[in-house]
Amino acid sequence: MKALLLISVAVFGGLYAAGLRVNTSPSIPVGVYRLTDEAITRGRYVLLCPPDTPLFQEAKRRGYVPAGFCPGNLGYLMKQVAATAGDVVSHTPEGLNVNGVLLPASRELPFDGAQRPLPHWEPSHYPLKDDELLLMTDQSALSFDARYFGVLRQQQVRHVITPVLVWRKTNEAPS
């Protein structure tokens, strides 16, 4: 049993050292991703450290954000870049729009699964600044993303990630 544990640790440690990361969250397709130094552009997936703010600390307490090695003991998040500098974000009852186009799975939920109220970011007509990103899901109504925390700074992004082996999108409905 100890040998199996040591082998598992060595294999996963080697994959981690080789720049591979596993995503189990429905925010982006579940699977294995490779860290890259590619540019942050709309449509890319990113690995980020959320800012150490009261909102993200509460998200950690509620289980939306894992504990981890980012400032404030917050865990890494993986999201898709939905908007970058110059894009205009607006809120409607149907969800968030970028440059007038409704984003999939972007209608915010009023409560989480435990019936606790969720924060909301409701921009009227917000042009993103040079260092701002809108980080979203395009597949999960249950993702904790910009609908709830707003835009983040590019400095929060640690790496652009590219899929190596992923499973199909979830498109699950809220429960």
C-alpha positions in Angstrom: 0.0 0.0 0.0 2.8 2.4 0.8 4.5 1.6 -2.5 1.3 2.5 -4.4 1.0 5.7 -2.5 4.6 6.6 -3.2 4.2 5.8 -6.9 1.0 7.9 -7.1 2.7 10.8 -5.5 5.7 10.5 -7.8 3.5 10.3 -10.9 1.2 13.2 -10.0 4.2 15.3 -8.8 6.0 14.7 -12.1 2.9 15.7 -14.1 2.6 18.8 -12.0 6.2 19.7 -12.5 5.7 19.2 -16.2 3.1 21.9 -16.2 0.0 19.8 -16.3 -3.1 20.7 -14.2 -6.3 18.8 -13.7 -9.6 20.6 -13.6 -12.5 19.0 -11.8 -14.7 22.1 -11.7 -17.6 22.5 -14.2 -16.5 26.1 -14.9 -14.5 24.9 -17.9 -14.5 21.5 -19.5 -13.3 18.8 -17.0 -9.9 17.4 -17.9 -6.2 17.9 -18.1 -4.6 21.3 -19.1 -1.1 22.4 -19.9 0.3 25.7 -18.6 1.5 28.0 -21.4 2.9 31.5 -21.8 0.4 32.4 -24.5 -1.2 35.8 -24.6 -4.4 36.4 -22.6 -7.1 36.8 -25.2 -10.8 36.4 -25.4 -11.8 32.7 -25.5 -8.7 31.4 -23.8 -8.8 29.5 -20.5 -6.7 30.8 -17.6 -5.4 29.7 -14.3 -5.7 32.5 -11.7 -5.2 33.4 -8.1 -8.3 35.3 -7.0 -7.6 38.5 -5.0 -7.6 38.2 -1.2 -10.7 40.2 -0.6 -13.7 39.8 1.8 -15.8 38.6 -1.1 -13.4 35.8 -2.1 -12.8 34.9 1.6 -16.6 34.5 2.0 -16.6 32.4 -1.2 -13.9 30.2 0.3 -16.0 29.8 3.5 -19.0 28.8 1.5 -17.0 26.3 -0.7 -17.2 28.2 -4.0 -13.4 28.7 -4.0 -11.0 26.1 -2.6 -8.3 26.7 0.0 -4.9 26.7 -1.6 -1.6 28.5 -2.1 -2.7 31.9 -3.4 -2.7 34.9 -1.1 -5.2 34.6 1.7 -4.9 30.8 1.4 -7.3 30.9 -1.6 -7.0 28.2 -4.2 -6.4 28.6 -7.9 -9.4 29.0 -10.2 -9.8 28.1 -13.9 -12.0 30.3 -16.0 -12.5 31.4 -19.6 -11.7 34.9 -20.7 -15.0 36.4 -21.9 -13.9 40.0 -22.4 -10.7 42.1 -22.4 -9.6 45.7 -22.6 -12.0 47.8 -24.6 -14.9 45.3 -24.5 -18.1 46.7 -23.1 -20.0 44.7 -20.5 -23.7 45.2 -19.6 -26.1 43.4 -17.4 -29.6 42.4 -18.5 -32.2 40.2 -16.9 -31.0 37.4 -19.3 -27.4 37.7 -18.2 -24.2 39.5 -19.1 -23.6 40.9 -22.6 -20.2 41.6 -24.1 -20.3 44.1 -26.9 -24.1 43.5 -27.2 -23.9 39.7 -27.4 -25.4 37.6 -24.5 -22.9 35.3 -22.9 -24.0 31.6 -22.5 -24.8 30.5 -19.0 -24.5 34.1 -17.7 -27.8 34.7 -16.0 -27.0 35.1 -12.3 -28.7 33.0 -9.6 -30.2 34.8 -6.6 -29.2 32.1 -4.2 -26.7 29.3 -3.9 -27.6 25.6 -3.3 -27.9 26.3 0.4 -30.3 29.2 -0.2 -27.8 31.8 0.8 -28.0 35.1 -1.2 -25.3 35.5 -3.8 -23.5 38.8 -4.5 -24.2 40.3 -8.0 -22.2 42.4 -10.3 -24.6 44.4 -12.5 -22.7 46.7 -14.8 -24.8 49.2 -16.8 -22.4 49.9 -19.7 -18.9 49.1 -18.4 -15.9 49.4 -20.8 -13.0 47.2 -19.5 -9.8 49.0 -18.8 -6.4 48.0 -20.1 -5.6 45.6 -17.2 -9.1 44.2 -16.6 -10.6 40.8 -17.6 -14.1 39.4 -17.5 -13.7 35.7 -16.4 -16.7 33.5 -17.0 -18.0 30.0 -17.7 -19.6 29.2 -21.0 -21.2 26.0 -19.8 -22.2 25.9 -16.1 -25.0 27.9 -14.6 -23.5 27.0 -11.2 -20.0 28.5 -11.7 -18.8 31.2 -9.4 -17.6 33.7 -11.9 -17.7 37.4 -12.9 -21.5 37.4 -12.5 -20.8 37.5 -8.8 -17.3 39.0 -8.4 -17.0 41.4 -11.4 -13.9 42.1 -13.4 -10.4 41.0 -12.2 -7.0 42.4 -13.0 -4.7 40.7 -15.5 -2.1 40.3 -12.7 -4.4 37.7 -11.1 -3.8 35.4 -14.0 -0.8 33.0 -13.5 -1.0 31.1 -16.8 -3.0 30.7 -19.9 -3.9 27.0 -20.0 -4.7 24.8 -23.0 -6.7 21.6 -23.0 -4.7 18.3 -23.4 -7.5 15.9 -22.6 -11.0 17.1 -21.7 -14.4 15.6 -21.3 -17.6 17.1 -22.8 -19.2 20.2 -21.5 -21.6 19.8 -18.7 -24.5 22.4 -19.3 -26.0 21.3 -16.1 -29.1 23.2 -14.8 -29.2 24.8 -11.4 -30.7 22.6 -8.7 
